[in-house]
């Protein structure tokens, strides 16, 4: 069913969970993966505001460092996929002022003819979501392809597992099965 799976990665733990899920799906479907990392090369506000800082850390060096870091990330994650026996390639995308990461991912999904997009999400709510925004949410809103959202791992505090202030006292395999069952949501026709 899915022969070309695009995976957006950013190096976070949630992104790595999404990659693991995509690798499993690719193996099951005998599909190819494309790993995409988007680098925002917009000048940080402090570089534009402080000439003395810009002299010590030129914008070109900043952008070069971001791209090199992105290439390194793509290389290590592609190695992970290859070691799992999955056919994979990578694409580093840069965006600048006025461009949005989720739009770049959607455009790449069209250019590469992806059948599915896999992306991790932290599941932020309220003010935190408003301030930080969400690449996953933006992608779900504009995507012409099905989007598989993989939730971040639950944070453990003591013996309870907590997420958004709710505690779960269930232990062992039941907790893992429930998290896996509820952790991924497939959205189509968005």
C-alpha positions as YAML, in Angstrom:
chain: A
units: angstrom
residues:
- id: 1
  name: UNK
  ca: [0.00, 0.00, 0.00]
- id: 2
  name: UNK
  ca: [2.74, 2.49, 0.96]
- id: 3
  name: UNK
  ca: [5.78, 2.22, -1.31]
- id: 4
  name: UNK
  ca: [7.34, 5.64, -0.72]
- id: 5
  name: UNK
  ca: [7.40, 6.90, 2.87]
- id: 6
  name: UNK
  ca: [8.73, 10.36, 3.66]
- id: 7
  name: UNK
  ca: [10.00, 10.82, 7.23]
- id: 8
  name: UNK
  ca: [10.62, 14.29, 8.65]
- id: 9
  name: UNK
  ca: [13.41, 14.20, 11.25]
- id: 10
  name: UNK
  ca: [14.91, 16.81, 13.54]
- id: 11
  name: UNK
  ca: [17.14, 14.81, 15.88]
- id: 12
  name: UNK
  ca: [14.72, 14.81, 18.82]
- id: 13
  name: UNK
  ca: [13.70, 11.68, 20.72]
- id: 14
  name: UNK
  ca: [10.21, 12.02, 19.24]
- id: 15
  name: UNK
  ca: [11.67, 12.22, 15.75]
- id: 16
  name: UNK
  ca: [13.66, 9.04, 16.44]
- id: 17
  name: UNK
  ca: [10.45, 7.29, 17.54]
- id: 18
  name: UNK
  ca: [8.83, 8.35, 14.27]
- id: 19
  name: UNK
  ca: [11.82, 6.99, 12.35]
- id: 20
  name: UNK
  ca: [11.60, 3.65, 14.16]
- id: 21
  name: UNK
  ca: [7.90, 3.40, 13.31]
- id: 22
  name: UNK
  ca: [8.60, 4.31, 9.68]
- id: 23
  name: UNK
  ca: [11.36, 1.68, 9.46]
- id: 24
  name: UNK
  ca: [8.98, -0.97, 10.76]
- id: 25
  name: UNK
  ca: [6.30, 0.11, 8.30]
- id: 26
  name: UNK
  ca: [8.78, 0.21, 5.41]
- id: 27
  name: UNK
  ca: [9.95, -3.32, 6.19]
- id: 28
  name: UNK
  ca: [6.34, -4.53, 6.40]
- id: 29
  name: UNK
  ca: [5.32, -2.79, 3.16]
- id: 30
  name: UNK
  ca: [8.64, -3.34, 1.33]
- id: 31
  name: UNK
  ca: [8.76, 0.43, 0.91]
- id: 32
  name: UNK
  ca: [11.49, 3.00, 0.37]
- id: 33
  name: UNK
  ca: [12.13, 5.75, 2.91]
- id: 34
  name: UNK
  ca: [13.18, 9.30, 2.27]
- id: 35
  name: UNK
  ca: [14.51, 11.09, 5.33]
- id: 36
  name: UNK
  ca: [14.01, 14.85, 5.22]
- id: 37
  name: UNK
  ca: [15.58, 17.43, 7.51]
- id: 38
  name: UNK
  ca: [14.62, 21.07, 7.14]
- id: 39
  name: UNK
  ca: [17.09, 23.77, 8.16]
- id: 40
  name: UNK
  ca: [15.83, 27.29, 8.80]
- id: 41
  name: UNK
  ca: [18.73, 29.54, 7.76]
- id: 42
  name: UNK
  ca: [16.97, 32.75, 8.80]
- id: 43
  name: UNK
  ca: [19.36, 34.98, 10.70]
- id: 44
  name: UNK
  ca: [18.80, 34.85, 14.45]
- id: 45
  name: UNK
  ca: [17.46, 38.12, 15.87]
- id: 46
  name: UNK
  ca: [20.62, 38.75, 17.89]
- id: 47
  name: UNK
  ca: [22.82, 38.60, 14.79]
- id: 48
  name: UNK
  ca: [20.67, 41.16, 13.02]
- id: 49
  name: UNK
  ca: [20.52, 43.43, 16.09]
- id: 50
  name: UNK
  ca: [24.12, 43.29, 17.32]
- id: 51
  name: UNK
  ca: [26.86, 44.17, 14.86]
- id: 52
  name: UNK
  ca: [29.59, 43.13, 17.32]
- id: 53
  name: UNK
  ca: [28.08, 39.66, 17.68]
- id: 54
  name: UNK
  ca: [27.73, 39.34, 13.91]
- id: 55
  name: UNK
  ca: [31.43, 40.08, 13.52]
- id: 56
  name: UNK
  ca: [32.34, 37.25, 15.89]
- id: 57
  name: UNK
  ca: [29.79, 34.83, 14.43]
- id: 58
  name: UNK
  ca: [29.06, 35.67, 10.78]
- id: 59
  name: UNK
  ca: [25.74, 34.60, 9.33]
- id: 60
  name: UNK
  ca: [27.43, 32.50, 6.63]
- id: 61
  name: UNK
  ca: [29.23, 30.44, 9.29]
- id: 62
  name: UNK
  ca: [26.00, 30.03, 11.25]
- id: 63
  name: UNK
  ca: [24.15, 28.78, 8.16]
- id: 64
  name: UNK
  ca: [27.03, 26.48, 7.21]
- id: 65
  name: UNK
  ca: [27.06, 24.97, 10.71]
- id: 66
  name: UNK
  ca: [23.30, 24.35, 10.55]
- id: 67
  name: UNK
  ca: [23.61, 22.62, 7.17]
- id: 68
  name: UNK
  ca: [26.56, 20.48, 8.28]
- id: 69
  name: UNK
  ca: [24.69, 19.46, 11.41]
- id: 70
  name: UNK
  ca: [21.64, 18.56, 9.28]
- id: 71
  name: UNK
  ca: [23.73, 16.47, 6.88]
- id: 72
  name: UNK
  ca: [25.31, 14.62, 9.81]
- id: 73
  name: UNK
  ca: [21.88, 13.92, 11.30]
- id: 74
  name: UNK
  ca: [20.58, 12.60, 7.99]
- id: 75
  name: UNK
  ca: [23.64, 10.39, 7.55]
- id: 76
  name: UNK
  ca: [23.38, 8.78, 10.99]
- id: 77
  name: UNK
  ca: [19.62, 8.17, 10.71]
- id: 78
  name: UNK
  ca: [19.99, 6.76, 7.19]
- id: 79
  name: UNK
  ca: [22.60, 4.36, 8.54]
- id: 80
  name: UNK
  ca: [20.08, 3.23, 11.15]
- id: 81
  name: UNK
  ca: [17.51, 2.51, 8.43]
- id: 82
  name: UNK
  ca: [20.02, 0.70, 6.21]
- id: 83
  name: UNK
  ca: [21.15, -1.48, 9.11]
- id: 84
  name: UNK
  ca: [17.49, -2.47, 9.54]
- id: 85
  name: UNK
  ca: [17.44, -3.57, 5.88]
- id: 86
  name: UNK
  ca: [15.42, -0.65, 4.51]
- id: 87
  name: UNK
  ca: [16.13, 1.16, 1.24]
- id: 88
  name: UNK
  ca: [16.61, 4.83, 2.16]
- id: 89
  name: UNK
  ca: [17.76, 8.16, 0.76]
- id: 90
  name: UNK
  ca: [18.00, 11.61, 2.30]
- id: 91
  name: UNK
  ca: [17.21, 15.21, 1.49]
- id: 92
  name: UNK
  ca: [18.35, 18.35, 3.28]
- id: 93
  name: UNK
  ca: [16.03, 21.29, 2.66]
- id: 94
  name: UNK
  ca: [16.71, 24.89, 3.60]
- id: 95
  name: UNK
  ca: [14.09, 27.53, 4.27]
- id: 96
  name: UNK
  ca: [14.54, 31.23, 4.89]
- id: 97
  name: UNK
  ca: [12.56, 34.29, 5.86]
- id: 98
  name: UNK
  ca: [8.84, 33.82, 5.26]
- id: 99
  name: UNK
  ca: [9.12, 30.11, 4.48]
- id: 100
  name: UNK
  ca: [7.61, 27.49, 6.75]
- id: 101
  name: UNK
  ca: [9.03, 24.09, 7.60]
- id: 102
  name: UNK
  ca: [5.75, 22.22, 7.21]
- id: 103
  name: UNK
  ca: [5.24, 23.72, 3.74]
- id: 104
  name: UNK
  ca: [8.74, 22.58, 2.70]
- id: 105
  name: UNK
  ca: [7.97, 19.04, 3.88]
- id: 106
  name: UNK
  ca: [4.66, 19.03, 1.99]
- id: 107
  name: UNK
  ca: [6.38, 20.28, -1.18]
- id: 108
  name: UNK
  ca: [9.02, 17.54, -0.87]
- id: 109
  name: UNK
  ca: [6.27, 14.92, -0.46]
- id: 110
  name: UNK
  ca: [4.79, 16.07, -3.77]
- id: 111
  name: UNK
  ca: [8.13, 16.23, -5.62]
- id: 112
  name: UNK
  ca: [9.19, 12.79, -4.40]
- id: 113
  name: UNK
  ca: [5.68, 11.30, -4.89]
- id: 114
  name: UNK
  ca: [5.42, 10.03, -1.32]
- id: 115
  name: UNK
  ca: [2.48, 7.82, -0.40]
- id: 116
  name: UNK
  ca: [2.75, 8.61, 3.33]
- id: 117
  name: UNK
  ca: [4.41, 11.20, 5.57]
- id: 118
  name: UNK
  ca: [5.62, 10.18, 9.03]
- id: 119
  name: UNK
  ca: [6.41, 12.85, 11.61]
- id: 120
  name: UNK
  ca: [6.82, 12.99, 15.37]
- id: 121
  name: UNK
  ca: [4.76, 15.26, 17.58]
- id: 122
  name: UNK
  ca: [5.17, 16.36, 21.19]
- id: 123
  name: UNK
  ca: [1.43, 16.84, 21.66]
- id: 124
  name: UNK
  ca: [1.82, 20.28, 23.25]
- id: 125
  name: UNK
  ca: [-1.31, 22.05, 24.40]
- id: 126
  name: UNK
  ca: [-2.47, 25.51, 25.37]
- id: 127
  name: UNK
  ca: [0.00, 28.38, 25.67]
- id: 128
  name: UNK
  ca: [3.02, 26.18, 24.93]
- id: 129
  name: UNK
  ca: [1.49, 25.12, 21.58]
- id: 130
  name: UNK
  ca: [0.58, 28.72, 20.78]
- id: 131
  name: UNK
  ca: [4.09, 30.00, 21.43]
- id: 132
  name: UNK
  ca: [6.13, 27.16, 19.94]
- id: 133
  name: UNK
  ca: [3.80, 26.13, 17.15]
- id: 134
  name: UNK
  ca: [3.84, 22.71, 15.60]
- id: 135
  name: UNK
  ca: [5.34, 21.49, 12.37]
- id: 136
  name: UNK
  ca: [3.19, 18.36, 12.67]
- id: 137
  name: UNK
  ca: [-0.01, 20.35, 13.10]
- id: 138
  name: UNK
  ca: [0.80, 22.59, 10.14]
- id: 139
  name: UNK
  ca: [1.59, 19.56, 8.03]
- id: 140
  name: UNK
  ca: [-1.67, 17.80, 8.91]
- id: 141
  name: UNK
  ca: [-3.59, 20.93, 7.95]
- id: 142
  name: UNK
  ca: [-2.07, 21.31, 4.46]
- id: 143
  name: UNK
  ca: [-0.98, 17.82, 3.43]
- id: 144
  name: UNK
  ca: [-2.35, 16.19, 0.33]
- id: 145
  name: UNK
  ca: [-0.93, 12.86, 1.57]
- id: 146
  name: UNK
  ca: [-1.82, 10.74, 4.59]
- id: 147
  name: UNK
  ca: [0.19, 11.80, 7.66]
- id: 148
  name: UNK
  ca: [1.17, 9.38, 10.41]
- id: 149
  name: UNK
  ca: [1.78, 11.25, 13.68]
- id: 150
  name: UNK
  ca: [3.95, 9.56, 16.28]
- id: 151
  name: UNK
  ca: [3.60, 10.89, 19.82]
- id: 152
  name: UNK
  ca: [6.63, 11.48, 21.99]
- id: 153
  name: UNK
  ca: [7.50, 9.04, 24.75]
- id: 154
  name: UNK
  ca: [5.83, 9.52, 28.09]
- id: 155
  name: UNK
  ca: [7.98, 11.14, 30.74]
- id: 156
  name: UNK
  ca: [8.49, 9.05, 33.84]
- id: 157
  name: UNK
  ca: [8.35, 10.70, 37.24]
- id: 158
  name: UNK
  ca: [8.92, 8.34, 40.13]
- id: 159
  name: UNK
  ca: [6.89, 5.19, 39.64]
- id: 160
  name: UNK
  ca: [4.06, 6.87, 37.76]
- id: 161
  name: UNK
  ca: [3.99, 7.63, 34.07]
- id: 162
  name: UNK
  ca: [2.71, 11.14, 33.46]
- id: 163
  name: UNK
  ca: [1.56, 13.03, 30.40]
- id: 164
  name: UNK
  ca: [-0.19, 16.39, 30.57]
- id: 165
  name: UNK
  ca: [-0.76, 16.05, 34.32]
- id: 166
  name: UNK
  ca: [-2.47, 12.66, 34.19]
- id: 167
  name: UNK
  ca: [-0.91, 9.71, 35.97]
- id: 168
  name: UNK
  ca: [-1.05, 6.11, 34.79]
- id: 169
  name: UNK
  ca: [-0.42, 3.41, 37.38]
- id: 170
  name: UNK
  ca: [-0.63, 0.57, 34.85]
- id: 171
  name: UNK
  ca: [2.68, -1.27, 34.60]
- id: 172
  name: UNK
  ca: [4.68, -3.38, 32.21]
- id: 173
  name: UNK
  ca: [3.38, -4.67, 28.90]
- id: 174
  name: UNK
  ca: [-0.09, -3.16, 29.33]
- id: 175
  name: UNK
  ca: [1.36, 0.34, 29.55]
- id: 176
  name: UNK
  ca: [3.61, -0.24, 26.53]
- id: 177
  name: UNK
  ca: [0.74, -1.70, 24.47]
- id: 178
  name: UNK
  ca: [-1.60, 1.15, 25.39]
- id: 179
  name: UNK
  ca: [1.05, 3.79, 24.62]
- id: 180
  name: UNK
  ca: [1.77, 2.18, 21.26]
- id: 181
  name: UNK
  ca: [-1.92, 1.82, 20.40]
- id: 182
  name: UNK
  ca: [-2.73, 5.40, 21.37]
- id: 183
  name: UNK
  ca: [0.61, 6.95, 20.46]
- id: 184
  name: UNK
  ca: [0.19, 6.87, 16.71]
- id: 185
  name: UNK
  ca: [-2.75, 8.39, 14.90]
- id: 186
  name: UNK
  ca: [-3.23, 8.10, 11.13]
- id: 187
  name: UNK
  ca: [-4.84, 11.16, 9.61]
- id: 188
  name: UNK
  ca: [-6.08, 11.08, 6.05]
- id: 189
  name: UNK
  ca: [-8.10, 13.53, 3.97]
- id: 190
  name: UNK
  ca: [-6.93, 16.51, 6.01]
...
